[in-house]
Amino acid sequence: MSTTSPAGIEDALTGCRPADVDPVVIDAADLDSTAPDHLRDLKRGLAARGYQPAAVAAEADFDTESTLERQREADRLRGLVRAASFLGAGRIEVGLDCEECEGVRTALAALAERADREGVELVRADADGAA
């Protein structure tokens, strides 16, 4: 991970102007697939209607008793990080549905690192879905 701040952010912001698009949050449960062809069609369809994906929201269902199930869930979430990046969303909002989430800290840390490499911010959402 770089220790320097990204160059050109201030210059890029100086030239920014409003766009005639509405930001939307895509619920992961509503994605039929995270395959590139499907995401490409979705992105094209959203753009045609004036929408820009701002975030992908997902509920994480970690089975803290089963390492295999925890790994499957981590894999699913990694796929959603890739989907968010492909769609141009700046973040993925992950809600955790577990009483004791200590067993998933490592998985979430790895997911946050992956999201950072993909240019997506990982945000942990509240139980009510608010980020």
VENSUL-V917059 format. One record per backbone hydrogen bond with DSSP energy under -0.5 kcal/mol. CO is the residue of the C=O (numbers start at 0). NH is the residue of the N-H. If there is no record, write none. Layout:
# VENSUL-V917059
co:CO nh:NH
co:CO nh:NH
This chain:
# VENSUL-V917059
co:5 nh:8
co:7 nh:11
co:8 nh:12
co:9 nh:13
co:10 nh:14
co:12 nh:15
co:18 nh:20
co:20 nh:22
co:21 nh:51
co:23 nh:25
co:23 nh:53
co:23 nh:54
co:24 nh:26
co:25 nh:56
co:26 nh:29
co:27 nh:30
co:29 nh:31
co:34 nh:38
co:35 nh:39
co:36 nh:40
co:37 nh:41
co:38 nh:42
co:39 nh:43
co:40 nh:44
co:41 nh:45
co:42 nh:46
co:43 nh:47
co:44 nh:48
co:45 nh:48
co:45 nh:50
co:46 nh:49
co:49 nh:21
co:51 nh:23
co:53 nh:89
co:53 nh:90
co:54 nh:25
co:55 nh:92
co:56 nh:27
co:57 nh:59
co:57 nh:94
co:59 nh:61
co:59 nh:96
co:61 nh:63
co:62 nh:65
co:64 nh:66
co:65 nh:69
co:66 nh:70
co:67 nh:71
co:68 nh:72
co:69 nh:73
co:70 nh:74
co:71 nh:75
co:72 nh:76
co:73 nh:77
co:74 nh:78
co:75 nh:79
co:76 nh:80
co:77 nh:81
co:78 nh:82
co:79 nh:83
co:80 nh:84
co:81 nh:85
co:82 nh:86
co:83 nh:87
co:83 nh:88
co:84 nh:87
co:89 nh:120
co:90 nh:55
co:91 nh:93
co:91 nh:122
co:92 nh:57
co:92 nh:94
co:93 nh:124
co:94 nh:59
co:95 nh:97
co:98 nh:100
co:100 nh:103
co:101 nh:104
co:103 nh:107
co:104 nh:108
co:105 nh:109
co:106 nh:110
co:107 nh:111
co:108 nh:112
co:109 nh:113
co:110 nh:114
co:111 nh:115
co:112 nh:116
co:113 nh:117
co:114 nh:119
co:115 nh:118
co:120 nh:91
co:120 nh:122
co:122 nh:93
co:122 nh:124
co:124 nh:95
co:125 nh:128
co:129 nh:125
